[in-house]
Amino acid sequence: MTDKTDPSSAAAGNQGDPRGPVPATMPPLGMAARRGGSAAAALGHVIRRLRQPLPGAQPRLRFEMPPEYTGQVPEADYDGDEEPQFGHPGPRMSPQHPLYMGFMGTVGVGLALLVYWIGSHTTQLLLWIVAALFIALGLEPVVGWLENRKVPRPAGILLSVAVLMGAVVGFFATLIPTIVAQVSEIVRQAPDWVRNFMDSDFFRSLDDQFGVRDRITEELNKFVNDPAAMGGIFGGVVGFGSTLANGLFGTLIVLVLSLYFLAALPAMKKWGYRLAPRSRRKRVAALSEEITRSVGNYVIGQACVALLNATFAFVVMSIVGIPFALLLAFVVVLLAFIPLVGGMIAGIVVILVSLTQGWQAAAIYAVCYFAYLQFEAYFISPRIMQKAVAVPGAVAVISVIAGGSLLGVLGALIAIPTAAAVLLLVREIYIARQDQH
């Protein structure tokens, strides 16, 4: 059957089409339109079937960032008796849980072993740091005094460190030439000393009874002909040279670190105070300032006491005629820095050297020096140390012995300031807390 369609009606019916009116000459779409519509309908049906889940299948979960990380707010919260899809979150792992305790204990042991390994391999560096910090705290009162006199802090630091370096250079400049001269003198006079001793009546009597001369000659021949013994002498000389070089290098490192610590000490204090909680920061700052002030005053006071001690010793040695008076004065300064026992050790060392001039010189020096030590203990030290630390005598003795056993001379030097700091903390924290109960 032929489809007869009026062209005018067809044009009027397609006026609403966005593609515009269909021309009258266009062939009819009858069968093609029906075929295209059926194909599109079939394709849409297939797509709808593919979008539907399979029987028994579960919807796929979509994991997204929590709202606190994405900045979004969830559309609805759980309220009432509504049960979440995955249940309520359980409690966090308790610190008493065996797994938690075992893991954290293992981590703690590992960190402790790491710190021990680092400390055992950097012992010399740690000692240099402690010495430099001790010197910086000791020079801080001097720098503060210069600042109060309108001297800029950098200039005060340079002046203080220059004086310290001058003292160190003066000590080594006096020590090294004296050692070289005395070793040369000993080597030159050693044969005469041996010859005079072997010609003395005392040695002859010993030789007649025990044959000492033949025994000494035999041992000397063995020693000279033994390569290991001669190598040991050479090794001892090399070891002494390396020890002296290490001492000079360590002294330089300590001076440089002292300069840096002294320049950065205010910033270091402020940074350290920030580590304390804000509610306790003011009290921590007050205690720290008191400790550093006490340490600085102690170092300055002990330096003054040591200089007075060495000056008196140098005057007496010059009057009595003890050799190497200037070098021994430097030794007295170093030993007098050690509290309580330093002056006694310095006196014994000088007395032993003065015995080379005769027992009369040694006796005169011993009487004068030990009398001065009594005067220093009762009149000089209390007046110089009145603004420094106050430590009971028994605690001072115990702390000096313990510090010397642990760190040698450096430990003995910092023992009393450390004991004073511990006593201050005990008094201001523990005893104050106990008094409140």
DRENDO-1510 file (C-alpha; in Angstrom, 1 decimal, always signed):
<recs>
REC; n; res; u; v; w
REC; 1; MET; +0.0; +0.0; +0.0 .
REC; 2; THR; +1.4; +3.3; -1.0 .
REC; 3; ASP; +1.8; +6.0; +1.7 .
REC; 4; LYS; +0.4; +9.2; +0.4 .
REC; 5; THR; +1.3; +12.1; +2.6 .
REC; 6; ASP; +0.4; +15.7; +1.9 .
REC; 7; PRO; +3.7; +17.7; +1.6 .
REC; 8; SER; +2.1; +20.8; +3.2 .
REC; 9; SER; +0.9; +18.8; +6.3 .
REC; 10; ALA; +4.3; +17.2; +6.6 .
REC; 11; ALA; +6.0; +20.6; +6.5 .
REC; 12; ALA; +3.6; +21.9; +9.1 .
REC; 13; GLY; +4.1; +18.9; +11.3 .
REC; 14; ASN; +7.9; +19.4; +11.3 .
REC; 15; GLN; +7.9; +23.1; +12.2 .
REC; 16; GLY; +8.6; +22.3; +15.9 .
REC; 17; ASP; +11.7; +20.2; +15.0 .
REC; 18; PRO; +14.9; +21.9; +15.9 .
REC; 19; ARG; +16.4; +20.7; +12.7 .
REC; 20; GLY; +13.9; +22.8; +10.8 .
REC; 21; PRO; +11.1; +21.7; +8.5 .
REC; 22; VAL; +11.7; +18.7; +6.4 .
REC; 23; PRO; +11.7; +19.5; +2.7 .
REC; 24; ALA; +8.8; +18.3; +0.7 .
REC; 25; THR; +11.1; +16.4; -1.6 .
REC; 26; MET; +12.7; +14.3; +1.2 .
REC; 27; PRO; +11.9; +10.6; +0.9 .
REC; 28; PRO; +9.6; +9.1; +3.6 .
REC; 29; LEU; +11.3; +7.6; +6.7 .
REC; 30; GLY; +8.8; +4.8; +7.4 .
REC; 31; MET; +10.8; +1.6; +7.5 .
REC; 32; ALA; +14.2; +3.2; +8.2 .
REC; 33; ALA; +12.8; +5.1; +11.3 .
REC; 34; ARG; +11.2; +2.0; +12.6 .
REC; 35; ARG; +14.4; +0.0; +12.1 .
REC; 36; GLY; +16.5; +2.7; +13.8 .
REC; 37; GLY; +14.1; +3.0; +16.8 .
REC; 38; SER; +14.1; -0.7; +17.4 .
REC; 39; ALA; +17.9; -0.8; +17.4 .
REC; 40; ALA; +18.2; +2.1; +19.8 .
REC; 41; ALA; +15.6; +0.5; +22.1 .
REC; 42; ALA; +17.5; -2.8; +22.1 .
REC; 43; LEU; +20.8; -1.0; +22.9 .
REC; 44; GLY; +19.2; +0.9; +25.7 .
REC; 45; HIS; +17.7; -2.3; +27.1 .
REC; 46; VAL; +21.2; -3.9; +27.0 .
REC; 47; ILE; +22.7; -1.0; +28.9 .
REC; 48; ARG; +20.0; -1.1; +31.5 .
REC; 49; ARG; +20.6; -4.8; +32.0 .
REC; 50; LEU; +24.4; -4.2; +32.4 .
REC; 51; ARG; +23.8; -1.5; +35.0 .
REC; 52; GLN; +21.7; -3.8; +37.1 .
REC; 53; PRO; +23.7; -5.8; +39.7 .
REC; 54; LEU; +24.0; -9.5; +39.3 .
REC; 55; PRO; +21.8; -11.7; +41.5 .
REC; 56; GLY; +23.5; -12.2; +44.9 .
REC; 57; ALA; +26.2; -9.6; +44.2 .
REC; 58; GLN; +27.1; -6.9; +46.8 .
REC; 59; PRO; +27.6; -3.3; +46.0 .
REC; 60; ARG; +31.2; -2.2; +45.8 .
REC; 61; LEU; +32.5; +0.0; +48.6 .
REC; 62; ARG; +33.9; +3.4; +48.0 .
REC; 63; PHE; +36.7; +4.4; +50.4 .
REC; 64; GLU; +37.2; +8.1; +50.7 .
REC; 65; MET; +39.2; +10.4; +53.0 .
REC; 66; PRO; +37.6; +11.2; +56.3 .
REC; 67; PRO; +35.9; +14.5; +56.5 .
REC; 68; GLU; +38.5; +16.0; +58.9 .
REC; 69; TYR; +41.2; +15.5; +56.2 .
REC; 70; THR; +39.1; +16.6; +53.2 .
REC; 71; GLY; +37.5; +19.5; +54.9 .
REC; 72; GLN; +34.0; +18.2; +54.2 .
REC; 73; VAL; +31.2; +17.7; +56.7 .
REC; 74; PRO; +29.3; +14.4; +56.5 .
REC; 75; GLU; +25.8; +14.7; +55.3 .
REC; 76; ALA; +24.4; +12.9; +58.3 .
REC; 77; ASP; +25.7; +11.6; +61.6 .
REC; 78; TYR; +24.7; +8.6; +63.4 .
REC; 79; ASP; +22.1; +9.5; +66.0 .
REC; 80; GLY; +19.6; +7.7; +68.1 .
REC; 81; ASP; +19.6; +3.9; +67.9 .
REC; 82; GLU; +20.8; +3.9; +64.3 .
REC; 83; GLU; +23.5; +1.3; +63.9 .
REC; 84; PRO; +26.5; +2.2; +61.6 .
REC; 85; GLN; +27.1; +0.0; +58.6 .
REC; 86; PHE; +30.4; -1.4; +60.0 .
REC; 87; GLY; +29.6; -1.0; +63.7 .
REC; 88; HIS; +30.9; +1.5; +66.2 .
REC; 89; PRO; +34.7; +2.0; +66.4 .
REC; 90; GLY; +36.3; +0.0; +69.1 .
REC; 91; PRO; +38.6; +1.4; +71.9 .
REC; 92; ARG; +42.2; +2.3; +71.2 .
REC; 93; MET; +44.9; -0.1; +72.2 .
REC; 94; SER; +45.7; +0.3; +75.8 .
REC; 95; PRO; +49.3; +1.1; +76.9 .
REC; 96; GLN; +49.1; -2.0; +79.1 .
REC; 97; HIS; +48.4; -4.2; +76.1 .
REC; 98; PRO; +51.2; -6.8; +75.8 .
REC; 99; LEU; +51.8; -6.0; +72.1 .
REC; 100; TYR; +52.0; -2.3; +72.7 .
REC; 101; MET; +54.3; -2.7; +75.7 .
REC; 102; GLY; +56.5; -5.1; +73.9 .
REC; 103; PHE; +56.9; -2.9; +70.8 .
REC; 104; MET; +57.5; +0.3; +72.7 .
REC; 105; GLY; +59.9; -1.5; +75.1 .
REC; 106; THR; +61.9; -2.8; +72.1 .
REC; 107; VAL; +62.0; +0.7; +70.6 .
REC; 108; GLY; +63.1; +2.2; +73.9 .
REC; 109; VAL; +65.9; -0.4; +74.3 .
REC; 110; GLY; +67.0; +0.2; +70.7 .
REC; 111; LEU; +67.2; +4.0; +71.3 .
REC; 112; ALA; +69.1; +3.5; +74.5 .
REC; 113; LEU; +71.6; +1.3; +72.8 .
REC; 114; LEU; +72.0; +3.8; +70.0 .
REC; 115; VAL; +72.6; +6.7; +72.4 .
REC; 116; TYR; +75.1; +4.5; +74.3 .
REC; 117; TRP; +76.9; +3.7; +71.1 .
REC; 118; ILE; +77.1; +7.3; +70.0 .
REC; 119; GLY; +78.2; +8.4; +73.5 .
REC; 120; SER; +80.9; +5.7; +73.7 .
REC; 121; HIS; +82.3; +6.7; +70.3 .
REC; 122; THR; +82.2; +10.5; +70.9 .
REC; 123; THR; +83.5; +10.6; +74.5 .
REC; 124; GLN; +86.3; +13.1; +73.6 .
REC; 125; LEU; +84.0; +15.4; +71.8 .
REC; 126; LEU; +81.5; +15.3; +74.6 .
REC; 127; LEU; +84.3; +16.2; +77.1 .
REC; 128; TRP; +85.3; +19.1; +74.8 .
REC; 129; ILE; +81.7; +20.4; +74.7 .
REC; 130; VAL; +81.3; +20.2; +78.5 .
REC; 131; ALA; +84.6; +22.0; +79.0 .
REC; 132; ALA; +83.7; +24.7; +76.4 .
REC; 133; LEU; +80.2; +25.2; +78.0 .
REC; 134; PHE; +81.8; +25.4; +81.5 .
REC; 135; ILE; +84.2; +28.1; +80.2 .
REC; 136; ALA; +81.4; +30.0; +78.5 .
REC; 137; LEU; +79.3; +30.0; +81.7 .
REC; 138; GLY; +82.4; +31.2; +83.5 .
REC; 139; LEU; +83.0; +34.1; +81.1 .
REC; 140; GLU; +79.4; +35.1; +80.9 .
REC; 141; PRO; +79.6; +37.3; +84.1 .
REC; 142; VAL; +82.6; +39.1; +82.7 .
REC; 143; VAL; +80.7; +39.8; +79.4 .
REC; 144; GLY; +77.7; +40.9; +81.3 .
REC; 145; TRP; +79.8; +43.3; +83.4 .
REC; 146; LEU; +81.3; +44.7; +80.2 .
REC; 147; GLU; +77.8; +45.2; +78.8 .
REC; 148; ASN; +76.8; +47.1; +81.8 .
REC; 149; ARG; +79.8; +49.4; +81.2 .
REC; 150; LYS; +78.4; +50.2; +77.7 .
REC; 151; VAL; +80.7; +47.8; +75.9 .
REC; 152; PRO; +78.9; +45.9; +73.0 .
REC; 153; ARG; +78.5; +42.2; +73.6 .
REC; 154; PRO; +80.6; +41.1; +70.6 .
REC; 155; ALA; +83.4; +43.3; +71.7 .
REC; 156; GLY; +83.1; +42.0; +75.3 .
REC; 157; ILE; +83.2; +38.4; +74.0 .
REC; 158; LEU; +86.2; +39.0; +71.9 .
REC; 159; LEU; +88.0; +40.7; +74.8 .
REC; 160; SER; +87.2; +37.9; +77.2 .
REC; 161; VAL; +88.3; +35.1; +74.8 .
REC; 162; ALA; +91.4; +37.0; +73.9 .
REC; 163; VAL; +92.5; +37.2; +77.5 .
REC; 164; LEU; +91.8; +33.5; +77.9 .
REC; 165; MET; +93.7; +32.6; +74.8 .
REC; 166; GLY; +96.6; +34.8; +76.0 .
REC; 167; ALA; +96.8; +32.9; +79.2 .
REC; 168; VAL; +96.8; +29.5; +77.4 .
REC; 169; VAL; +99.4; +30.7; +74.8 .
REC; 170; GLY; +101.5; +32.0; +77.7 .
REC; 171; PHE; +101.3; +28.7; +79.5 .
REC; 172; PHE; +102.4; +26.7; +76.5 .
REC; 173; ALA; +105.0; +29.2; +75.5 .
REC; 174; THR; +106.5; +28.8; +78.9 .
REC; 175; LEU; +106.0; +25.1; +79.2 .
REC; 176; ILE; +107.4; +23.9; +75.9 .
REC; 177; PRO; +110.8; +25.7; +75.9 .
REC; 178; THR; +111.3; +24.8; +79.6 .
REC; 179; ILE; +110.6; +21.1; +78.9 .
REC; 180; VAL; +113.0; +21.1; +75.9 .
REC; 181; ALA; +115.8; +22.8; +77.9 .
REC; 182; GLN; +115.4; +20.6; +80.9 .
REC; 183; VAL; +115.4; +17.4; +78.8 .
REC; 184; SER; +118.5; +18.5; +77.1 .
REC; 185; GLU; +120.1; +19.3; +80.4 .
REC; 186; ILE; +119.2; +15.9; +81.8 .
REC; 187; VAL; +120.6; +14.1; +78.8 .
REC; 188; ARG; +123.8; +16.1; +79.1 .
REC; 189; GLN; +124.3; +15.6; +82.8 .
REC; 190; ALA; +123.0; +12.0; +83.1 .
REC; 191; PRO; +126.5; +10.4; +82.5 .
REC; 192; ASP; +128.0; +12.5; +85.2 .
REC; 193; TRP; +125.3; +11.6; +87.6 .
REC; 194; VAL; +125.7; +7.9; +86.9 .
REC; 195; ARG; +129.5; +8.1; +87.2 .
REC; 196; ASN; +129.4; +10.0; +90.5 .
REC; 197; PHE; +126.8; +7.6; +91.9 .
REC; 198; MET; +128.9; +4.6; +90.9 .
REC; 199; ASP; +132.0; +6.1; +92.5 .
REC; 200; SER; +130.2; +6.8; +95.8 .
REC; 201; ASP; +131.0; +4.7; +99.0 .
REC; 202; PHE; +127.3; +3.7; +99.2 .
REC; 203; PHE; +127.4; +2.1; +95.8 .
REC; 204; ARG; +130.7; +0.4; +96.4 .
REC; 205; SER; +129.4; -1.2; +99.5 .
REC; 206; LEU; +126.4; -2.5; +97.7 .
REC; 207; ASP; +128.6; -3.8; +94.9 .
REC; 208; ASP; +130.8; -5.7; +97.3 .
REC; 209; GLN; +127.9; -7.4; +98.9 .
REC; 210; PHE; +125.5; -8.1; +95.9 .
REC; 211; GLY; +127.6; -7.6; +92.7 .
REC; 212; VAL; +125.4; -4.7; +91.6 .
REC; 213; ARG; +128.0; -3.3; +89.0 .
REC; 214; ASP; +128.1; -6.5; +87.0 .
REC; 215; ARG; +124.3; -6.9; +87.1 .
REC; 216; ILE; +123.8; -3.3; +85.9 .
REC; 217; THR; +126.3; -3.7; +83.1 .
REC; 218; GLU; +124.6; -6.9; +82.0 .
REC; 219; GLU; +121.1; -5.4; +82.0 .
REC; 220; LEU; +122.4; -2.3; +80.1 .
REC; 221; ASN; +123.9; -4.5; +77.4 .
REC; 222; LYS; +120.7; -6.5; +77.0 .
REC; 223; PHE; +118.7; -3.3; +76.8 .
REC; 224; VAL; +121.0; -1.7; +74.2 .
REC; 225; ASN; +121.1; -4.9; +72.1 .
REC; 226; ASP; +117.3; -5.5; +72.3 .
REC; 227; PRO; +115.5; -4.1; +69.2 .
REC; 228; ALA; +112.2; -4.3; +71.0 .
REC; 229; ALA; +113.4; -2.1; +73.8 .
REC; 230; MET; +114.8; +0.5; +71.5 .
REC; 231; GLY; +111.6; +0.4; +69.5 .
REC; 232; GLY; +109.7; +1.0; +72.7 .
REC; 233; ILE; +111.7; +4.1; +73.4 .
REC; 234; PHE; +111.0; +5.4; +69.9 .
REC; 235; GLY; +107.3; +4.5; +70.4 .
REC; 236; GLY; +107.3; +6.4; +73.7 .
REC; 237; VAL; +108.7; +9.5; +72.1 .
REC; 238; VAL; +106.2; +9.3; +69.2 .
REC; 239; GLY; +103.4; +8.7; +71.7 .
REC; 240; PHE; +104.4; +11.8; +73.7 .
REC; 241; GLY; +104.5; +13.9; +70.5 .
REC; 242; SER; +101.0; +12.7; +69.5 .
REC; 243; THR; +99.7; +13.3; +73.0 .
REC; 244; LEU; +101.0; +16.8; +72.9 .
REC; 245; ALA; +99.6; +17.4; +69.4 .
REC; 246; ASN; +96.2; +16.1; +70.5 .
REC; 247; GLY; +96.3; +18.4; +73.6 .
REC; 248; LEU; +97.0; +21.4; +71.4 .
REC; 249; PHE; +94.2; +20.5; +69.0 .
REC; 250; GLY; +91.8; +19.9; +71.9 .
REC; 251; THR; +92.7; +23.2; +73.4 .
REC; 252; LEU; +92.0; +25.0; +70.1 .
REC; 253; ILE; +88.6; +23.2; +69.7 .
REC; 254; VAL; +87.6; +24.1; +73.3 .
REC; 255; LEU; +88.5; +27.8; +72.7 .
REC; 256; VAL; +86.5; +27.9; +69.4 .
REC; 257; LEU; +83.5; +26.2; +71.0 .
REC; 258; SER; +83.7; +28.5; +74.0 .
REC; 259; LEU; +83.6; +31.5; +71.6 .
REC; 260; TYR; +80.5; +30.1; +69.8 .
REC; 261; PHE; +78.7; +29.2; +73.0 .
REC; 262; LEU; +79.4; +32.5; +74.6 .
REC; 263; ALA; +78.0; +34.3; +71.5 .
REC; 264; ALA; +74.9; +32.1; +71.3 .
REC; 265; LEU; +74.3; +31.7; +75.1 .
REC; 266; PRO; +71.2; +34.1; +75.3 .
REC; 267; ALA; +69.6; +32.4; +72.3 .
REC; 268; MET; +70.4; +29.0; +73.7 .
REC; 269; LYS; +68.7; +29.9; +77.0 .
REC; 270; LYS; +65.6; +31.2; +75.3 .
REC; 271; TRP; +65.4; +28.1; +73.0 .
REC; 272; GLY; +65.8; +25.8; +76.0 .
REC; 273; TYR; +63.1; +27.6; +78.0 .
REC; 274; ARG; +60.7; +27.1; +75.1 .
REC; 275; LEU; +61.0; +23.4; +75.7 .
REC; 276; ALA; +59.2; +23.7; +79.0 .
REC; 277; PRO; +55.4; +23.9; +79.3 .
REC; 278; ARG; +54.1; +27.5; +79.2 .
REC; 279; SER; +52.6; +27.2; +82.7 .
REC; 280; ARG; +56.0; +26.3; +84.1 .
REC; 281; ARG; +58.2; +28.3; +81.8 .
REC; 282; LYS; +58.7; +31.2; +84.1 .
REC; 283; ARG; +59.8; +29.0; +87.0 .
REC; 284; VAL; +62.1; +27.0; +84.8 .
REC; 285; ALA; +63.7; +30.2; +83.5 .
REC; 286; ALA; +64.2; +31.5; +87.0 .
REC; 287; LEU; +65.9; +28.3; +88.2 .
REC; 288; SER; +68.1; +28.1; +85.1 .
REC; 289; GLU; +69.2; +31.7; +85.5 .
REC; 290; GLU; +70.1; +31.0; +89.1 .
REC; 291; ILE; +72.1; +27.9; +88.2 .
REC; 292; THR; +74.0; +29.6; +85.4 .
REC; 293; ARG; +74.7; +32.7; +87.5 .
REC; 294; SER; +76.0; +30.5; +90.3 .
REC; 295; VAL; +78.2; +28.5; +88.0 .
REC; 296; GLY; +79.6; +31.7; +86.4 .
REC; 297; ASN; +80.4; +33.3; +89.8 .
REC; 298; TYR; +82.0; +30.1; +90.9 .
REC; 299; VAL; +84.3; +29.9; +87.9 .
REC; 300; ILE; +85.3; +33.6; +88.3 .
REC; 301; GLY; +85.8; +33.2; +92.0 .
REC; 302; GLN; +87.9; +30.1; +91.6 .
REC; 303; ALA; +90.0; +31.8; +89.0 .
REC; 304; CYS; +90.7; +34.7; +91.3 .
REC; 305; VAL; +91.6; +32.3; +94.1 .
REC; 306; ALA; +94.0; +30.3; +91.8 .
REC; 307; LEU; +95.7; +33.5; +90.5 .
REC; 308; LEU; +96.3; +34.7; +94.1 .
REC; 309; ASN; +97.6; +31.3; +95.1 .
REC; 310; ALA; +100.0; +31.2; +92.1 .
REC; 311; THR; +101.2; +34.7; +92.7 .
REC; 312; PHE; +102.1; +34.0; +96.3 .
REC; 313; ALA; +103.8; +30.8; +95.3 .
REC; 314; PHE; +105.8; +32.5; +92.6 .
REC; 315; VAL; +107.0; +35.2; +95.0 .
REC; 316; VAL; +108.1; +32.7; +97.6 .
REC; 317; MET; +109.8; +30.5; +95.0 .
REC; 318; SER; +111.7; +33.5; +93.6 .
REC; 319; ILE; +112.8; +34.5; +97.1 .
REC; 320; VAL; +113.9; +31.0; +98.1 .
REC; 321; GLY; +115.6; +30.3; +94.8 .
REC; 322; ILE; +113.5; +27.3; +93.6 .
REC; 323; PRO; +114.2; +26.6; +89.9 .
REC; 324; PHE; +111.6; +27.0; +87.2 .
REC; 325; ALA; +109.5; +29.3; +89.3 .
REC; 326; LEU; +107.4; +30.6; +86.3 .
REC; 327; LEU; +106.6; +27.2; +85.1 .
REC; 328; LEU; +105.7; +25.9; +88.6 .
REC; 329; ALA; +103.5; +29.0; +89.0 .
REC; 330; PHE; +101.5; +27.9; +85.9 .
REC; 331; VAL; +101.2; +24.4; +87.4 .
REC; 332; VAL; +100.0; +25.9; +90.7 .
REC; 333; VAL; +97.3; +27.9; +88.8 .
REC; 334; LEU; +96.0; +24.8; +87.1 .
REC; 335; LEU; +96.0; +22.7; +90.2 .
REC; 336; ALA; +94.5; +25.4; +92.4 .
REC; 337; PHE; +91.4; +25.4; +90.1 .
REC; 338; ILE; +90.6; +22.0; +91.6 .
REC; 339; PRO; +88.7; +22.7; +94.8 .
REC; 340; LEU; +89.7; +21.5; +98.2 .
REC; 341; VAL; +92.7; +19.3; +97.2 .
REC; 342; GLY; +94.2; +21.3; +94.3 .
REC; 343; GLY; +96.2; +23.6; +96.6 .
REC; 344; MET; +97.6; +20.7; +98.6 .
REC; 345; ILE; +98.7; +18.9; +95.5 .
REC; 346; ALA; +100.3; +22.0; +94.1 .
REC; 347; GLY; +102.3; +22.5; +97.3 .
REC; 348; ILE; +103.5; +18.9; +97.3 .
REC; 349; VAL; +104.7; +19.2; +93.7 .
REC; 350; VAL; +106.6; +22.4; +94.4 .
REC; 351; ILE; +108.2; +21.0; +97.5 .
REC; 352; LEU; +109.4; +17.9; +95.6 .
REC; 353; VAL; +111.1; +20.2; +93.1 .
REC; 354; SER; +112.5; +22.4; +95.7 .
REC; 355; LEU; +114.3; +19.4; +97.3 .
REC; 356; THR; +116.8; +19.7; +94.5 .
REC; 357; GLN; +118.0; +22.9; +96.1 .
REC; 358; GLY; +118.2; +21.4; +99.6 .
REC; 359; TRP; +115.9; +20.6; +102.4 .
REC; 360; GLN; +116.2; +24.1; +103.8 .
REC; 361; ALA; +114.6; +25.6; +100.7 .
REC; 362; ALA; +111.9; +23.0; +100.7 .
REC; 363; ALA; +111.1; +23.6; +104.4 .
REC; 364; ILE; +110.9; +27.4; +104.0 .
REC; 365; TYR; +108.5; +27.0; +101.1 .
REC; 366; ALA; +106.4; +24.4; +102.8 .
REC; 367; VAL; +105.9; +26.6; +105.9 .
REC; 368; CYS; +105.1; +29.7; +103.9 .
REC; 369; TYR; +102.8; +28.0; +101.4 .
REC; 370; PHE; +100.7; +25.9; +103.8 .
REC; 371; ALA; +100.3; +29.0; +106.1 .
REC; 372; TYR; +98.9; +30.8; +103.1 .
REC; 373; LEU; +96.5; +27.9; +102.4 .
REC; 374; GLN; +95.1; +28.4; +105.9 .
REC; 375; PHE; +94.7; +32.1; +105.3 .
REC; 376; GLU; +93.1; +31.5; +102.0 .
REC; 377; ALA; +90.6; +29.0; +103.4 .
REC; 378; TYR; +89.4; +31.3; +106.2 .
REC; 379; PHE; +89.7; +34.8; +104.8 .
REC; 380; ILE; +90.2; +34.9; +101.0 .
REC; 381; SER; +87.8; +32.2; +99.7 .
REC; 382; PRO; +84.8; +33.1; +101.8 .
REC; 383; ARG; +84.9; +36.8; +100.6 .
REC; 384; ILE; +85.5; +35.9; +96.9 .
REC; 385; MET; +82.9; +33.1; +96.9 .
REC; 386; GLN; +80.2; +34.9; +98.8 .
REC; 387; LYS; +78.2; +35.4; +95.6 .
REC; 388; ALA; +78.9; +32.0; +94.2 .
REC; 389; VAL; +77.6; +28.6; +95.2 .
REC; 390; ALA; +77.3; +27.4; +98.8 .
REC; 391; VAL; +77.9; +23.7; +99.1 .
REC; 392; PRO; +78.3; +21.8; +102.5 .
REC; 393; GLY; +81.9; +20.6; +103.1 .
REC; 394; ALA; +81.0; +16.9; +103.1 .
REC; 395; VAL; +79.0; +17.2; +99.8 .
REC; 396; ALA; +81.9; +19.2; +98.2 .
REC; 397; VAL; +84.5; +16.5; +99.1 .
REC; 398; ILE; +82.3; +13.7; +97.9 .
REC; 399; SER; +81.4; +15.5; +94.7 .
REC; 400; VAL; +85.0; +16.3; +93.9 .
REC; 401; ILE; +86.2; +12.7; +94.5 .
REC; 402; ALA; +83.3; +11.4; +92.4 .
REC; 403; GLY; +83.8; +13.9; +89.6 .
REC; 404; GLY; +87.6; +13.2; +89.5 .
REC; 405; SER; +87.0; +9.5; +89.3 .
REC; 406; LEU; +84.5; +9.8; +86.4 .
REC; 407; LEU; +86.0; +12.6; +84.3 .
REC; 408; GLY; +89.4; +13.3; +85.7 .
REC; 409; VAL; +90.5; +16.9; +86.2 .
REC; 410; LEU; +87.5; +18.2; +84.3 .
REC; 411; GLY; +85.1; +16.3; +86.5 .
REC; 412; ALA; +86.8; +17.6; +89.6 .
REC; 413; LEU; +86.4; +21.2; +88.2 .
REC; 414; ILE; +82.7; +20.9; +87.5 .
REC; 415; ALA; +81.9; +18.8; +90.5 .
REC; 416; ILE; +81.0; +21.6; +93.0 .
REC; 417; PRO; +78.9; +23.6; +90.5 .
REC; 418; THR; +77.0; +20.5; +89.5 .
REC; 419; ALA; +76.4; +19.6; +93.2 .
REC; 420; ALA; +75.2; +23.1; +93.9 .
REC; 421; ALA; +72.8; +22.9; +90.9 .
REC; 422; VAL; +71.4; +19.6; +92.2 .
REC; 423; LEU; +71.0; +21.0; +95.7 .
REC; 424; LEU; +69.1; +24.0; +94.3 .
REC; 425; LEU; +66.8; +21.8; +92.3 .
REC; 426; VAL; +66.1; +19.6; +95.3 .
REC; 427; ARG; +65.4; +22.6; +97.5 .
REC; 428; GLU; +63.2; +24.4; +95.0 .
REC; 429; ILE; +61.2; +21.4; +93.6 .
REC; 430; TYR; +61.2; +18.4; +95.8 .
REC; 431; ILE; +61.3; +20.0; +99.2 .
REC; 432; ALA; +58.9; +22.7; +98.2 .
REC; 433; ARG; +56.5; +20.1; +97.0 .
REC; 434; GLN; +56.9; +18.0; +100.2 .
REC; 435; ASP; +56.2; +21.1; +102.3 .
REC; 436; GLN; +52.8; +21.6; +100.6 .
REC; 437; HIS; +51.5; +18.2; +101.9 .
</recs>
